[in-house]
């Protein structure tokens, strides 16, 4: 038996959809350069999906350590990606999937939508459900905010800049 945690959110970014797609889609493996919770990132080797910059990425994530993510969908036409987390999750997480999409609102604004789905075992996952839900929510909101700052200004969030300087 298992429980499912789902978190979805979106943010309006004052940057063209193509700019946001270049960061999130084409620059998929470079998330460590702008997301404050990702200390570093690099592309994985292997057969990439058509048009994708890599088959996946390896990220060092604050509070989690090394996380290996594999691209399952890379769609430049809809500016959408889907990835699964293959390694680096707590043992009670059975499956984790992350989806994102960039939607053009007009020539200068876009909406970035994300959803995270995790399937966790009832024990001990059920006991940790509230804590894990808060942690996922916080991570998703941080990515949204970091991407907005970076896409709009070309510079990283002040918290990321401080951690890079340290």
N, C-alpha and C positions, 0 to 999 in steps of 0.2 A: 504494500500500500504506500501511496505517496501523496504529497501535497504540492500544489503549484502556486508559485509566486509570480505575479505579473505586474510590471510597472511600465506605464506608457506616459510619455510627455512630449511636449514640443515647445519650440521657441521661435519667435520671429527674429530674423537676422537682417540688419540693414546692409546687405551685400547681395549682389546678384547670385542666383542659384548656381551658376557655373563656378563662381569663386568658392562657394561652400563645397561643391562637389569636388573641386580640385584638392581641397584640404581633406575631406572625409573619405572620398572615393579613391581618386588617383593617388593621393598622399596617404592612403590607408596605413601603411607600415610606419609612418612618421608621427603617429599620435603622441609619442613621448616628447616630441619637440614643443607641443602646445598644451597638452592636458596635464593639469597639476598633479593628479593622482597617479599618473604614469611616469615613473622616474626615468625610464628609457624604453625604447622599442626598436625592433629590427624585423626585417622581412624574413620569412621562412623560405627554405628552398623546396622545390618540388613543382609539380605541374600546376600552373595557375589557370584559373578560369579564363575564357576568352576576354581580352581587354583588361584583365585585372593586373595590377602592378606586382602581385605576389600571390602565392597560394595561401598565405596566412601571415601571422606576425607573432612574435614573442615579446611580451611586455613584462617589465618589472613594475608591479603595482604596489603602491603603499598599502600596507596592511594585509597583503596577500602573498607577496613574493612573485616568483616567475609564473606567468600565465601564458599558455599557448592557445592561440585562436586560429581557426581555419575558416577561410571564406567558403560559404556554401552557395552564395548567389552574389553576382556582381553585374549590375545592370546600368550601364551608362545612359540608356534611353530614359529610364524612369529615375535615374540617380539614386538607386537603392542598393543596399548591401545587406546580406544576412551572414552572420558568422556564428560558429559554435565554439564553445570553450572546451578544449580537449584535455587540458592539464592545468593544475594549479588551484583547483577548487577544493573546498573541504570534502572529506570522504562521503558525507551524507548527501551531497548534491549529485543527483543521477544524470541530469542533463541541464545545459544552459545554452540559451540562444539569444542573440542580440540582433535586432533589425533596425536599420535606419534608412531614411529617405529624405531627399532634399526636394522641396516643391517651390517652384517659382511663383511668387505672388504678383510681381511686376518686374520691370527691368532692373530695379535696384534693391528689391527686398525678396527674401525667401523665408520659408518655414522649414525648420529641421525637426523631423519627427523621429522618435526612438521608442523602441519597446524591448523590454528584457523579460524573458520567461525562464524560470528555473523550476525544475522538478526536484523535490527533495524527499528523502525517506521520512516516514512518519516519526521514527525514532533514530537518532536524537533530533532530527530536523524539526519535528513538530514543536519541541521545547524551545528551539532557537528561532522559530518562525518570526516572532515580532522583531527581534534583533536583526535578523538577516534582511527582513523587509525594509527596515530603516536604513541599513547600510547600503542596500541596492538603490533605494530612493535617493539617498545622499550622493552616491556615485553618479547616477544618471543626471541629476540636477547640476552637478559639478561639470560634467562633460558638456552639457548644454550651454552653461554660462561661459566655459572656457572657449568653446568653439565660436560663440557669438563675439566675444572680445577679440579673438584672433582674426576671424573673418572680417570684422568691421574695421579693425585698426592695423592689422599686420603685426601686432606685438602680442606677446603672451599676457595672460592674466597676471596682475601684480603678485599674487601668491606664488605662481610658477616662477616668475622672475626672481623672487627672493630665494626660492629653493635652488634655482640654478646658480645663483651668486654665492650661495653658502658652500 
